[in-house]
Amino acid sequence: MRYMADPIQFTESKIEKNPVFLLGNEAIARGAVEAGIEFASSYPGTPSSEVGDTLSQVADKLGIKFLYSVNEKVALESAFAASISGMRSLVFMKHVGLNVASDPFVSTVYTGIRSGLVIMTADDPSMFSSQNEQDNRHYADLAHIPMIEPSNPQEAKDFMKEAFELSEKYHIPVLFRTTTRVSHMRGLVNVGEIPKIKGTRRIFEREPKRFVSLPVNAIGLKKMLMEKLGEIAMESDMSSMNSVSSDMISKIGAITSGSAYNSLMDAVVSHSIEMDVLKIGFTNPLPKTRIAEFLRKHEKVVVVEELDPYMEEKIRTIAQMNGIRTSIYGKLDGYFPQLYELNPDAVLQSLAGVINIPGYIQPNSPKNGSDLSPRPPVLCPGCPHRGTYYAVKRSVRMSNIKKPIYASDIGCYSLGTYDPFDEADTIISMGSSIGVANGFSMVTDQKVIAFIGDSTFYHSGIPPLINAVHNNLDMLVVIMDNATTAMTGQQPNPGNELDYDGKPVTGIPIENVVRGIGVKNVSVVDPYDLKASLITINRSLHQAGVSVIISRRECAINRDRKLRKKGEIEIYTVNQDKCGKCMNCVENFSCPALFIENGEIQINPTICDGCGVCAEPLVCPFKAIEVKN
């Protein structure tokens, strides 16, 4: 047993010591490699990011063409092109990323593919790192696409291989759905051999009646798609990805899938509950015959699933259409919650409403950690975004701007919504800050300030900026350029001149894009230089039309890694003889390295990264913060 930490080990065709201890996302990557993928693409998004982190380390050695795309739509379109050119292809994203990719997603299911194409979506119940907890299983119905859901890392690896086989057998993309708990759990995984792939470029063979999705072709393609689904439904009924955990030991049964299976089994085992469990891994089309048989054998059946009653609605339909009178319990009748991630305690509480559980005392409410003290997230020590937010807030106050509107976006800088900055009035989706700013500038007389990161700008901030310039709108756009896609793990973006593997690529400077759109008032500032930033922001706030400030400074995590390696980080301390106790550094700049102890402001040397911004006069007017000798 060992971690798959060494990329060289990951590329071995056969690992002698099984099993290996893998993260769910690492297991997904391993399954794709064992399936013989030759192309993979993504826009990084938690909880799917580690799939790309893993593949990016081994792609070149294995001959896989790997691509971090500008957004999920481009990632899917690229993978589709590779598939119909003869390469097994994987594209992966977080749940809201599929919203971005939904246009080509639905159409590629119509046209079908040639070599296998698997589309992984990682849902985020309880919204650990997301703006919503949408249930992407509904996309399977919307697009008429087969869907597979693993429950643990071993299944993540094995089911990925089966997904590619299914995709190629029926020439259709397959949706591979995980959740945060499955993607981020670790488990023992028996790995297999890695096949040798061609790794050579292909010749695409034209077939316009199939791949040109005009109405005249789509009409026939829809009919073919529905015929395929009929065949795939029979495949689902026979699939080994669906299994019963026991053989009629009880009159009570449960039907479950994905991460909910783990919570259910923890509850069942901990309280020795006698219950047959049908675990479904092939969740679209559901195995209707198998479900009907399971229902007939039990007096009561509970449906245990996270988020929406996706399976429950279908299972109730199966029962009604087959005249089955089994009592079914789930979310629709209030026995199970429709909100947030399930856990064993929540499952036990729900089961106790259906069956008697010896020794179980019903709590007043499920344990969900709500009794813990809140701990809001903070920007890292040395984060350049802190300087940007500090300077903008001070500039707005100095300019006597009343009721400014702050339109923010998805990324590390969304933490500007918290005290002491409080600079976010809206956050709804990637790139929406500039789009929302368009509307505000047309319907209010308030000053509109939009914040967006570099990766998010490339992802979906360019079209709304074009819209603002074209329509002569009035707003200040602050693009916070830290030269990476930081929140998901420091993946590259189109502004970088090196790719994920350190190879040279063509960087696209943001200022070139902005000026090319037609923005005349463009400035570049260093957020560590508060005085220069303040002057530039003040000027831009009073300019009419669209102004853009690019606040550029490398992500503190990447900066610190380089400096620590060289031993060049300077630690700061507070000279108590000079400190005027104004508290500005703690209350308004609010670096987590600063704290108050016994009435004195202190700097924690273990987390100070020596950025030195707190020592600037605009933060410490008494010049009490100094380099520690």
C-alpha positions in Angstrom: 0.0 0.0 0.0 1.4 3.4 -0.9 0.4 6.9 -2.2 0.5 7.6 -5.9 2.7 10.6 -5.2 5.4 9.9 -7.7 4.4 10.7 -11.3 6.8 8.1 -12.5 5.0 5.4 -10.5 1.8 6.5 -12.0 3.1 5.9 -15.5 4.3 2.3 -14.8 2.4 -0.1 -17.1 1.9 -2.4 -14.2 2.3 -1.8 -10.5 3.5 -4.9 -8.6 2.3 -3.8 -5.2 -1.5 -3.5 -5.2 -3.5 -1.8 -3.8 -2.4 1.9 -4.0 -3.9 4.6 -1.8 -5.5 7.1 -4.1 -7.7 10.2 -4.0 -10.9 9.8 -5.9 -9.8 12.2 -8.5 -6.4 10.5 -8.8 -8.3 7.2 -9.3 -10.4 8.8 -12.1 -7.2 9.9 -13.8 -5.7 6.5 -13.4 -8.9 4.9 -14.9 -8.7 7.2 -17.9 -5.1 6.3 -18.4 -5.8 2.6 -18.1 -8.7 3.2 -20.6 -6.1 4.4 -23.1 -7.0 8.1 -23.4 -5.0 10.1 -25.9 -6.6 13.5 -25.2 -7.8 15.3 -22.1 -9.0 18.9 -21.5 -10.4 21.0 -18.7 -10.9 24.3 -17.1 -9.9 23.8 -13.5 -12.6 23.8 -10.9 -12.9 22.3 -7.4 -13.9 19.6 -6.7 -12.5 18.2 -10.1 -9.1 19.9 -10.1 -6.9 17.0 -9.0 -7.8 15.1 -12.2 -6.0 17.7 -14.2 -3.2 18.1 -11.6 -2.5 14.4 -11.9 -2.8 14.1 -15.7 -0.7 17.2 -16.3 2.2 15.5 -14.5 2.1 12.3 -16.6 0.7 13.4 -19.9 3.9 14.0 -21.8 5.5 10.8 -20.6 2.5 8.8 -21.7 2.0 10.6 -25.0 -1.4 12.1 -23.9 -2.3 15.5 -25.4 -3.4 17.5 -22.4 -5.0 21.0 -22.5 -6.0 23.5 -19.9 -8.7 25.4 -21.9 -9.8 29.0 -21.6 -13.2 27.7 -20.4 -15.3 24.6 -20.2 -17.1 25.1 -23.5 -13.8 25.2 -25.4 -12.5 22.2 -23.3 -15.5 20.1 -24.4 -15.4 21.2 -28.0 -11.7 20.4 -28.2 -12.3 16.9 -26.7 -15.1 16.3 -29.1 -12.9 17.2 -32.0 -10.2 14.7 -30.7 -12.9 12.0 -30.3 -14.3 12.3 -33.8 -10.7 12.3 -35.1 -10.1 8.9 -33.5 -8.7 9.6 -30.0 -10.3 8.5 -26.8 -10.9 11.7 -24.9 -11.7 12.9 -21.4 -13.1 16.3 -20.5 -13.7 17.2 -16.9 -15.1 20.2 -14.9 -17.0 21.1 -11.7 -20.7 21.1 -11.8 -21.3 24.8 -12.7 -18.7 24.3 -15.5 -21.2 22.1 -17.3 -23.5 25.1 -17.5 -20.8 26.9 -19.5 -20.3 23.8 -21.7 -24.0 22.9 -22.0 -24.5 24.2 -25.5 -22.0 21.8 -27.2 -22.8 19.2 -24.5 -26.3 18.7 -25.8 -25.4 18.8 -29.4 -22.5 16.3 -29.2 -24.9 13.7 -27.8 -27.0 14.1 -30.9 -24.2 13.8 -33.3 -22.5 11.1 -31.4 -18.7 10.4 -31.4 -16.2 8.0 -32.9 -13.6 7.1 -30.3 -14.8 7.2 -26.6 -15.7 10.5 -25.0 -16.3 10.8 -21.3 -17.5 14.0 -19.7 -16.8 14.2 -16.0 -18.8 16.6 -13.8 -18.1 17.0 -10.1 -21.0 18.2 -8.1 -20.6 20.1 -4.8 -23.3 19.3 -2.2 -23.2 21.7 0.7 -21.3 24.2 -1.6 -17.9 23.8 0.0 -16.3 25.8 -2.9 -19.2 26.8 -5.1 -22.0 29.3 -5.6 -24.7 26.7 -5.7 -25.3 23.0 -5.3 -27.1 22.2 -8.5 -27.7 18.5 -9.2 -26.1 17.8 -12.5 -27.9 14.4 -12.8 -30.7 16.4 -14.5 -28.3 17.1 -17.4 -28.5 13.4 -18.2 -32.2 13.7 -18.8 -31.9 17.1 -20.6 -29.3 15.7 -23.1 -30.4 12.1 -23.2 -27.0 11.0 -22.2 -26.0 7.8 -20.3 -24.7 8.6 -16.9 -22.4 6.6 -14.5 -21.8 7.4 -10.8 -19.0 5.8 -8.6 -19.2 5.6 -4.8 -15.5 5.3 -4.0 -12.0 5.5 -5.5 -11.9 1.9 -6.7 -15.2 2.3 -8.5 -14.0 5.7 -9.8 -11.1 4.0 -11.5 -13.1 0.9 -12.7 -16.2 2.7 -13.8 -14.2 5.2 -15.8 -12.9 2.3 -17.9 -16.4 1.0 -18.4 -17.6 4.4 -19.3 -15.2 4.5 -22.3 -16.3 1.0 -23.4 -19.9 2.1 -23.2 -19.2 5.3 -25.1 -17.5 3.5 -28.0 -20.0 0.7 -28.1 -22.8 3.1 -28.8 -20.8 6.0 -30.3 -22.2 8.4 -27.6 -20.6 10.6 -25.0 -21.0 9.4 -21.4 -21.6 11.6 -18.4 -19.4 10.6 -15.4 -20.8 12.3 -12.3 -19.1 12.5 -8.9 -19.5 14.6 -5.8 -17.1 16.4 -3.6 -17.0 13.4 -1.1 -16.2 10.9 -3.8 -13.7 13.1 -5.6 -11.9 14.0 -2.4 -12.0 10.7 -0.4 -9.0 8.4 -0.3 -9.1 4.7 -0.6 -7.3 1.6 -1.6 -7.4 1.0 -5.3 -6.3 -2.1 -7.3 -4.7 -0.7 -10.4 -4.2 -2.4 -13.7 -2.0 -2.1 -16.7 -1.6 1.0 -18.8 -1.9 0.3 -22.5 0.4 1.8 -25.1 -1.3 4.4 -27.1 -0.5 5.6 -30.6 0.3 9.2 -29.6 0.3 10.3 -33.2 -1.7 12.9 -35.0 -4.8 11.7 -36.8 -6.7 12.4 -40.1 -10.3 13.6 -39.6 -12.7 11.9 -42.1 -15.5 14.1 -43.2 -19.1 13.1 -42.4 -21.2 16.3 -42.6 -24.6 14.7 -42.4 -23.6 13.5 -38.9 -21.4 16.2 -37.5 -23.0 19.3 -39.0 -25.9 19.9 -36.6 -28.3 21.8 -38.9 -32.0 21.1 -38.5 -32.1 18.9 -41.6 -29.6 16.6 -40.0 -30.6 17.0 -36.4 -34.1 15.6 -37.0 -32.7 12.2 -38.0 -30.0 12.3 -35.3 -32.6 12.8 -32.6 -34.4 9.6 -33.8 -31.1 7.7 -33.8 -30.3 9.0 -30.3 -33.6 7.7 -28.8 -33.0 4.3 -30.4 -29.5 4.2 -28.9 -31.0 5.0 -25.4 -33.4 2.1 -25.8 -30.5 -0.3 -26.3 -28.5 1.4 -23.5 -31.4 0.9 -21.1 -31.1 -2.9 -21.6 -27.3 -2.5 -21.0 -28.1 -0.8 -17.7 -30.3 -3.6 -16.5 -27.4 -6.1 -17.0 -24.6 -3.8 -15.8 -22.3 -5.0 -13.0 -22.1 -1.3 -11.9 -25.5 -2.0 -10.2 -25.4 -4.4 -7.3 -27.4 -5.7 -4.3 -25.4 -5.8 -1.1 -27.4 -8.7 0.4 -29.8 -11.4 -0.6 -33.3 -10.7 0.8 -32.5 -10.6 4.5 -35.2 -8.1 5.3 -38.6 -6.8 4.3 -36.9 -3.3 4.2 -34.9 -2.2 1.2 -32.9 0.8 0.2 -32.0 2.1 -3.3 -29.0 4.5 -3.4 -26.1 5.7 -5.5 -22.9 7.7 -5.3 -21.6 9.1 -2.1 -25.1 8.6 -0.4 -24.3 4.9 -0.5 -21.4 5.4 1.9 -23.4 7.4 4.3 -26.2 4.8 4.2 -23.9 1.9 4.8 -22.1 3.7 7.7 -25.6 4.1 9.3 -26.6 0.5 8.6 -23.5 -1.1 9.9 -23.2 1.2 13.0 -26.7 0.2 14.2 -26.9 -3.4 12.7 -29.9 -2.5 10.6 -31.3 -5.4 8.6 -31.8 -4.0 5.2 -31.2 -5.0 1.6 -29.4 -2.3 -0.4 -29.5 -1.9 -4.2 -26.6 0.4 -5.2 -26.9 1.9 -8.6 -23.8 3.0 -10.5 -25.5 3.2 -13.9 -27.9 6.0 -13.1 -29.2 7.0 -16.6 -31.0 5.1 -18.0 -31.9 3.5 -14.6 -32.0 -0.3 -14.6 -35.8 -0.4 -14.6 -36.3 -4.1 -14.6 -33.9 -4.6 -11.7 -35.5 -1.8 -9.7 -39.0 -3.3 -10.3 -37.8 -6.7 -9.1 -36.2 -5.1 -6.0 -39.4 -3.2 -5.2 -41.6 -6.4 -5.5 -39.4 -8.2 -2.9 -39.8 -5.5 -0.2 -42.7 -4.0 1.8 -40.8 -0.7 2.3 -38.1 0.8 0.2 -36.2 4.0 1.1 -34.5 6.0 -1.6 -31.2 7.5 -0.3 -29.7 10.1 -2.6 -28.1 13.6 -2.3 -29.6 16.8 -3.4 -32.7 16.4 -5.7 -35.1 13.4 -5.7 -33.7 12.5 -9.1 -33.9 8.7 -8.7 -36.9 8.8 -6.4 -39.2 10.4 -9.0 -38.2 7.7 -11.6 -38.5 4.9 -9.0 -42.0 6.0 -8.1 -42.9 6.0 -11.8 -41.5 2.5 -12.2 -43.6 1.3 -9.3 -46.8 3.0 -10.7 -46.3 1.7 -14.2 -45.7 -1.9 -13.0 -48.6 -1.9 -10.4 -46.2 -2.4 -7.5 -47.7 -1.4 -4.2 -44.4 -1.2 -2.2 -44.3 1.8 0.1 -41.6 4.2 -1.1 -40.0 6.8 1.2 -37.6 9.6 0.2 -37.4 13.3 -0.3 -40.7 13.9 -1.9 -42.6 12.9 1.2 -40.2 14.7 3.6 -38.4 11.7 5.0 -35.0 12.8 3.7 -33.7 16.3 3.3 -33.4 18.0 -0.1 -30.6 20.3 1.1 -26.9 19.8 1.5 -24.6 16.8 1.7 -25.8 13.7 3.5 -23.9 12.1 6.4 -24.6 9.0 8.5 -26.3 10.9 11.3 -28.7 12.6 8.8 -29.4 9.2 7.2 -30.1 7.6 10.6 -32.5 10.3 11.5 -34.4 9.9 8.2 -34.4 6.1 8.5 -35.8 6.4 12.1 -38.9 8.0 10.6 -39.5 4.9 8.5 -38.4 1.9 10.6 -37.6 1.1 14.2 -33.9 1.3 14.9 -33.1 -0.5 18.3 -31.0 1.7 20.6 -31.3 4.8 18.4 -32.4 8.0 20.1 -33.9 10.5 17.7 -32.0 13.9 18.1 -33.8 17.2 17.8 -31.9 18.0 14.6 -29.2 16.2 12.5 -25.6 16.9 13.4 -24.2 19.2 10.8 -21.5 21.2 12.5 -23.8 24.2 12.8 -22.9 24.5 16.5 -19.2 25.2 15.7 -18.0 28.8 15.7 -18.0 30.3 12.2 -14.5 30.7 10.7 -14.7 32.9 7.6 -12.0 32.4 5.0 -9.3 35.0 4.6 -6.9 36.1 1.9 -3.4 34.6 2.4 -0.6 36.6 4.0 1.0 38.6 1.2 -2.0 38.1 -1.1 -1.8 41.0 -3.7 -5.6 41.2 -3.7 -5.5 42.6 -0.1 -3.6 45.6 -1.3 -6.0 46.1 -4.2 -9.1 46.0 -2.0 -7.5 48.3 0.6 -6.5 50.9 -2.0 -9.9 50.8 -3.8 -11.8 51.2 -0.5 -9.6 54.1 0.6 -9.9 55.8 -2.9 -13.6 55.6 -2.8 -13.7 57.1 0.6 -11.3 59.9 -0.4 -13.3 60.6 -3.5 -16.5 61.0 -1.4 -18.3 58.5 -3.7 -21.7 57.7 -2.1 -23.1 54.2 -2.4 -20.7 52.6 -4.8 -21.7 49.3 -6.3 -19.1 46.5 -6.2 -19.8 43.7 -8.7 -17.4 40.9 -7.9 -16.7 37.5 -9.4 -15.6 33.9 -8.9 -12.1 33.4 -7.6 -9.8 34.1 -4.5 -10.7 37.7 -4.7 -14.3 36.9 -3.9 -13.1 36.9 -0.3 -13.2 40.7 -0.6 -16.8 40.3 0.4 -15.8 39.8 4.0 -14.8 42.4 6.6 -12.9 44.7 6.6 -13.2 45.2 2.9 -16.9 44.5 2.2 -16.4 45.1 -1.5 -18.9 42.7 -3.1 -22.5 43.4 -3.8 -23.0 40.7 -6.4 -21.3 37.4 -7.2 -23.3 35.0 -9.4 -21.1 33.2 -11.9 -17.8 33.3 -13.8 -17.4 36.6 -15.6 -20.6 38.0 -14.3 -19.0 40.9 -12.5 -18.6 42.9 -15.8 -21.9 41.6 -17.1 -23.7 42.8 -14.0 -21.8 46.0 -14.1 -23.3 46.6 -17.6 -26.8 46.5 -16.2 -26.0 48.7 -13.1 -24.4 51.3 -15.3 -27.5 51.6 -17.4 -30.1 51.8 -14.7 -28.4 53.7 -11.8 -26.3 56.8 -11.3 -24.1 55.1 -8.8 -20.4 54.5 -9.5 -19.9 50.8 -10.6 -16.7 49.0 -9.8 -16.2 45.5 -11.1 -13.6 43.1 -9.8 -12.5 40.1 -11.8 -9.4 37.8 -11.8 -7.1 37.1 -14.7 -8.2 33.5 -15.3 -11.8 34.5 -14.9 -11.3 37.4 -17.4 -10.0 35.0 -20.0 -12.7 32.5 -19.2 -15.8 34.7 -19.7 -15.0 38.4 -18.9 -14.1 39.5 -22.4 -17.6 39.4 -24.0 -19.2 41.6 -21.3 -16.3 44.1 -21.6 -16.9 44.3 -25.3 -20.6 44.9 -24.6 -19.7 47.8 -22.2 -17.4 49.5 -24.6 -19.7 49.1 -27.5 -22.6 50.6 -25.6 -20.6 53.5 -24.2 -21.2 52.5 -20.5 -19.6 54.0 -17.4 -17.7 51.7 -15.1 -14.3 50.9 -13.5 -13.1 47.3 -14.1 -10.3 46.1 -11.8 -8.6 43.0 -13.2 -6.7 41.3 -10.4 -3.8 39.6 -12.3 -1.9 37.1 -10.1 -0.6 35.1 -13.0 -2.3 31.9 -12.2 -5.7 30.2 -11.6 -5.1 30.3 -7.8 -8.3 29.1 -6.1 -8.2 25.7 -7.8 -4.5 25.0 -7.3 -2.2 27.3 -9.3 -3.1 26.0 -12.8 -1.9 28.1 -15.8 -4.1 30.5 -17.8 -3.7 32.2 -21.2 -1.7 35.0 -19.6 1.2 32.7 -18.8 4.2 32.1 -21.0 4.8 28.6 -19.7 2.3 25.8 -19.7 1.5 23.3 -16.9 4.7 21.4 -17.7 7.0 24.4 -18.0 7.1 24.4 -21.8 6.9 27.8 -23.6 3.5 28.9 -24.9 2.2 32.2 -26.2 1.0 34.4 -23.3 -1.8 36.8 -24.1 -1.3 40.1 -22.2 -4.5 41.3 -20.6 -3.7 45.0 -21.5 -3.4 44.0 -25.2 -6.8 42.3 -25.1 -8.4 45.3 -23.3 -6.9 47.9 -25.6 -7.9 45.7 -28.6 -11.5 45.8 -27.4 -11.4 49.6 -27.5 -10.8 50.6 -23.9 -8.9 53.9 -23.9 -8.3 54.3 -20.2 -6.0 51.4 -19.3 -3.6 51.4 -16.3 -1.3 48.7 -14.8 -0.5 48.9 -11.1 1.4 46.9 -8.5 -0.9 46.3 -5.5 2.2 46.2 -3.2 2.8 49.8 -4.1 -0.2 51.4 -2.3 0.7 55.0 -3.1 0.9 54.5 -6.8 -2.2 52.3 -6.8 -4.2 54.9 -4.8 -3.3 57.7 -7.3 -4.3 55.5 -10.3 -7.5 54.4 -8.8 -8.5 58.0 -7.8 -7.9 59.1 -11.4 -9.8 56.2 -12.9 -12.8 56.7 -10.6 -13.3 60.2 -12.1 -12.9 59.2 -15.8 -16.0 58.8 -17.9 -16.7 55.7 -19.8 -15.0 52.3 -19.3 -11.8 52.4 -17.4 -9.7 49.3 -16.7 -7.0 48.9 -14.0 -4.9 45.8 -14.2 -3.6 45.1 -10.6 -0.7 42.9 -11.3 1.4 40.9 -8.8 2.2 37.2 -8.6 0.1 35.0 -6.4 1.7 35.0 -2.9 1.7 31.2 -2.7 3.9 31.0 -5.9 6.0 33.9 -4.8 6.6 32.5 -1.3 7.5 29.1 -2.7 10.3 30.6 -4.8 11.6 32.9 -2.0 11.6 30.2 0.6 13.6 28.0 -1.7 16.2 30.8 -2.0 16.0 31.7 1.7 15.1 35.3 0.8 11.9 35.9 2.8 12.2 38.7 5.3 10.0 38.6 8.4 8.4 41.8 9.8 7.8 42.7 13.5 6.2 45.6 15.3 8.4 48.1 17.1 6.2 48.7 20.2 8.1 52.0 21.0 6.8 53.5 17.7 3.4 51.9 17.5 0.6 54.5 18.0 -2.1 51.8 18.6 -4.2 53.3 15.8 -5.2 49.7 14.9 -5.4 50.5 11.2 -3.2 47.6 10.2 -5.4 45.1 12.1 -8.8 46.6 11.5 -8.6 47.9 7.9 -5.6 46.0 6.3 -6.4 42.8 8.2 -3.5 40.5 7.2 -3.9 37.2 9.2 -0.3 37.5 10.3 -1.3 40.6 12.4 -2.9 40.0 15.8 -3.5 41.7 19.2 -2.0 40.3 22.4 -2.1 42.0 25.7 -3.1 45.2 24.0 -0.1 45.1 21.7 -0.2 44.5 17.9 2.0 41.6 17.0 3.1 39.8 13.8 3.1 36.0 13.7 6.5 35.1 12.3 5.3 31.6 11.3 2.9 33.0 8.7 4.3 36.4 7.8 5.7 36.1 4.2 7.6 39.4 4.2 5.6 41.2 1.6 6.1 44.4 3.5 2.9 46.1 2.4 1.8 46.5 6.1 4.9 48.6 6.6 3.9 51.2 4.1 2.8 54.6 5.6 -0.7 54.2 4.1 -1.1 51.2 6.4 1.2 52.1 9.3 1.5 55.9 9.6 3.9 55.6 12.6 6.4 53.5 10.7 6.3 51.0 13.5 6.4 47.9 11.3 10.0 46.9 10.5 12.0 44.1 9.2 12.9 41.7 12.0 16.7 41.5 12.6 
